[in-house]
């Protein structure tokens, strides 16, 4: 199941990053933004506007699939890695500047996701141990009850 989560979140990050970067390219290619017919027509002709839709639809489908199986708290936290991936893409491929504060914020996001994942793993371990204890106690209770009925 861990492999499913890792692959799923990598796909989600890819679609989210595609959507945001596509918006950037679409905005740059259709600038300046004006609310008139010619600008709207230029947006409708822009391939990057459609790529952003592909990114959003892909992210939506991936997110819905992940939520069937993943706990919503850690999943929601992990979905915010897109902030980091978009920032890194912008730095490496678009030549945008990274400030120390942005780097620190990214590290906080990654650290928070790791803490959520560790807490969820601990919770799952406790629940499975408690389930085992609970089922053993129930079996003992049933055995005692059956033994008392036969007397």
N, C-alpha and C positions, 0 to 999 in steps of 0.2 A: 504494500500500500504506500510505503514511503516513496518508492520509485514513481508511482502514479502522481503523488503530490508534486514531486520535483519536476517531472516532465510537464505536468499541468501548469504549474506556476511559471515555468520557463516559456511555455506557449503564451500564457496570459501576458507576461512581460513583453514578449515580442509584439503581440497585437497592440497593447497599450502604447508602447514606444513608437510603433509604426503610425498609429493614429496621431500622436502629438507631433512627431517630426513631419508628417504629411501636412498637418495644419500649418506648421511653420513655413514649409515650402509653398503651400497654396497662398498664404498671406503675403509672402514675399513676392510671388509671381503676379499677384493681382493688386498690389499696392498702387496708390493709396485707396483705402477702403472708403467708399461713398455709398450711400443708400440710393442709388439710381439704377435704372434699367441696364445701362452699359456695364456697370461694375458687377451686377448680379449675373449678367450674361457671361462676363469674363470668368466668374467663379464657376459657373456651370460648364465652361469649356476647359477648366483646369483639371488635369489628371490627378493632381495631388489632393484635390477636394474629394475625389472618389476613393483614393487610397485611404484617406482618413475614415471614410465610411466603412471600408473593408476592415480597417483596424478596429473600429468600434463594434462592428457586428461580430467579428472574430473574438474580441475580448468578451462580449456579452455571452456568446455561446460557451466559451471556455469557462467563464466565471460561473454560469449556471451549472455546468457539469461538475466543477470543483465543489460547489456548495452542496451537491447531493451527498458528498462523502466527507468533506472537511468541516471541522468545527468553525463557526462563523467568526469568532474573535480572532484567532490566529490567522485565518484566511484573509480577513479584512486587513489586518496589519501587514501581511505579506504582500497584498495587492498594492500597497503603497511603495513598493520598491520601484515602481515606474518613475517616481520622482527622481530616484538615483539614476536609473538607466537613461532617462531622457537627458538629464544633466550631463552624464558621461558621453552620450552620443553627441550632444551639442558641443562639448569641449573637444572631443577627438575629431569629429567630422565637419563641424561648422565653424570651428575656430573661436567659439565663445569662451569668455574668461570665467575662471572658477576662483571665487574668493575663499579665504580660509574659513569664513563662517559657513559657506555652502558645503565645504568639505566636512566641517564639524557636524553640521546638520545631517548630512548623509550618513556619517558614522553613527549618529544617534538613532536614525531610522533603522539602520541595519542592526544595531545593538538591541533596539526595542523588539524587532522581529525575532531575534535569537532568544531573547528573554521569554517572549510569548511561546515560542516553540518548545523551550525547555519546560516551562510551566505546564503546557499541554501534555507533554510526555510524562511528567511527574503525575499529573492528574489521571492520565490513562493507566499508569502503573498502579496507582492507589485503587482505582475503580476495579481493575481486573483482580487485584488481591482481595478486595472487599467482596467481589462476586464469588470468588472461590471460597472464602470464609463463610459467606452467607449460604451458599449451596450445601456446604458441609454441615452447617448448623441445622439447616432445614431437613437434611437426610437424617440426622440424629433425632430431631424432634419427631419425624414420621416414624422412625423405628421405635422410639419410646412410646408413642401413642398406640402403635400397633401392638406392642408388647402389653400395654395396660388393658387394651380391649380384650385380649385373649384370656385374661385372668378371670 
